[in-house]
Amino acid sequence: MSTQVLSLQKARESVQVCPSVDTRLQRTELRKRQLAATQTELTSVLPVEGTAVSVMIRRRIELLERVIEDPTFEERYPCLDIEVLGWRDGQGFPKLVPFSLTDPLFSLEADYKNSRRPEWKLRGSVAGLPRPMVSMYNDIFERFREELLESREYNWVKLWSKSITSRFSGVIPQWVRDNIKEASADFSVSPPRGEIAKGGWLRIKREVTKTVVATNIFLIAEVDKWVVNKEVVLRPDPLVVGYKAGCLWFICSFDETPLEKYVRMEFTV
C-alpha cells in the first residue's frame, strides 16, 4: 500500500450515505438482483482461484442477504470503506487503528522464536479482529519480520519481538454509549442465550435471556506518531463503526473529552 498522510476527517468524508433518491422498495429489488448474480458468480469460481475469492463472494452474499432482510440497515448505517485502515503515515505505520469496546489498547506485535521449529506469531489486539480487518495490517507484520531477517540479530534460542501500541483514554459521551447499545444487536457476534432460572418457594422455572455483549463494534482513532516498542497516546476524536460481511458501517462520531477535562468540568466548582 502506498504511503499516505491522511486524517480521520478524510475518513469521515469517505462515508457513503445511502442514496435518498431510491425508494426502499426499489433498493430492495436491486439488492435481490445483485444477490442472484452474486450467487451465480459463486458457483462459477474455479479451483485454481483458491479459497480467497470464494470467501470474498460469500461475504458479499451475506451482506446482501442482511440488507434484503432489513432494508433500513443501509439507511441507519452508511458504508465506510475498510480500506481506510490501510492508510499509512510518513513512516509507513497505520494512521487509523480500531479499538475493541473491551480493550483500551491497540497493539500489533511480531514474535519470533528461532529454535528447532522456527515460528512467527502475530500477537496483540489486532490478532483478535475479524480477518478482513487483520489483513489491513499484514504489511506492518511483514515489515517487522523483514527487519529481523535483514538485521541478522538472532540465534537459535533468542525470542525476538517488535511492536506498536496505542492507548485509548478518556470518557465516551453518554449519547454515544446509547448509540452503541442500540446498534449492538445489528453487529452481534452471537445470538442471545436463553437459560432456565429457578426461584421462589415453588422453585418455578422461568426462561431468562442473557444480554448480548459480544459485538463487532469498534472505535477508530487516529495516531499522530508511532514509537516502536513503546505505548503512544492517540488523537481523541474517534469514529464508532460496526463490522459486518467484510465492510465497516458508520454508527456515529464524536470529539472525545479527555478525562482531565471531564473531571474539571463536572466535579469542580
C-alpha positions, 0 to 999 in steps of 0.5 A: 500500500502506498504511503499516505498522510491522511486524517480521520476527517478524510475518513469521515468524508469517505462515508457513503450515505445511502442514496435518498433518491431510491425508494426502499422498495426499489433498493430492495429489488436491486439488492435481490438482483445483485444477490442472484448474480452474486450467487451465480458468480459463486458457483462459477469460481474455479479451483485454481482461484483458491479459497480467497475469492470464494470467501470474498463472494460469500461475504458479499452474499451475506451482506446482501442477504442482511440488507434484503432482510432489513432494508433500513440497515443501509439507511441507519448505517452508511458504508465506510470503506475498510480500506481506510485502515490501510492508510499509512503515515510518513513512516509507513505505520497505520494512521487509523487503528480500531479499538475493541469496546473491551480493550483500551489498547491497540497493539500489533506485535511480531514474535519470533522464536528461532529454535528447532521449529522456527515460528512467527506469531502475530500477537496483540489486539489486532490478532483478535479482529475479524480477518478482513480487518487483520489483513489491513495490517499484514504489511506492518507484520511483514515489515517487522519480520523483514527487519529481523531477517535483514538485521541478522540479530538472532540465534537459535534460542533468542525470542525476538519481538517488535511492536506498536501500541496505542492507548485509548483514554478518556470518557465516551459521551453518554449519547454515544454509549446509547448509540452503541447499545442500540446498534449492538444487536445489528453487529452481534457476534452471537445470538442471545442465550436463553437459560432456565432460572429457578426461584421462589418457594415453588422453585418455578422455572422461568426462561431468562435471556442473557444480554448480548455483549459480544459485538463487532463494534469498534472505535477508530482513532487516529495516531499522530506518531508511532514509537516502536516498542513503546505505548503512544497516546492517540488523537481523541476524536474517534469514529464508532463503526460496526463490522459486518460481511467484510465492510465497516458501517458508520454508527456515529462520531464524536470529539472525545473529552479527555478525562482531565477535562471531564473531571474539571468540568463536572466535579469542580466548582 
